[in-house]
């Protein structure tokens, strides 16, 4: 699954570590989400959506959708 997490994080000026702290996960988890190696749990996806003020569907894109 593709995601816009990296673009959203960079737009805030946050490092992966800073985002990880805000989400109470490891930096490795943030990296894995950004690189598409890990699909977050539903509760984590909701935390990301609330943090960025975006609907889940605007952050996580199915299949080969372009990453922005």
N, C-alpha and C positions, 0 to 999 in steps of 0.2 A: 504494500500500500504506500502510495506517495503521500507526503505531507508538506505543509507550508511552515512547519515549526521553525526551521532554520531561518527563513526569511522574516518571520514574525519576531523571533528572538533578536536577530540582528537589527531590525527596525527599532527595537527598544534599547539597543546598545548593550545588551546583556551577553555575558560569556555563557558557555554551556554550564559552567559551575554555578553561576548566579541563577540561571533558570532552574537547575537541579535543586538548589536550596529553596527556591520559592515553591517548588512542587513536592519537596520532601522525598526526592529520589536521588540516585547517584548520577554523577556526570556521565558515566558510561551508559546509563539508561537514556539520557537525553541524546547522546551521540547515536545510539542504536535506533532511536525513533527517527532522528534526522536523516540517517543513511538508509532507512527502510529495512533494517535488519530486525526490527522489533515493532510489533503492533501493540500499542498501549492497551491496558485494561480499560473498560468502560469508565470506571471511576476516575482514572488518570486522564482519560480523554476529556471528561467533563471539567476536571481541574484546569487543564490546558485551555479549554474553551472559555471558562470564566476569567482566567488570568489575562487572556488576549482580547476578551470582549467580542469573540467571534462564535458563530454556531459551529458545532463539531464538523458539519458537512463542508464548511468553508476552510477547515484546517486539514482534514484528511480526505484525500482524493482517491477513489478506487482505480485500480488498474494502472494504465499507462498515461493517466492525465498529466499534463505538464505541471512541473513545479515552478512556483513563482517566488 
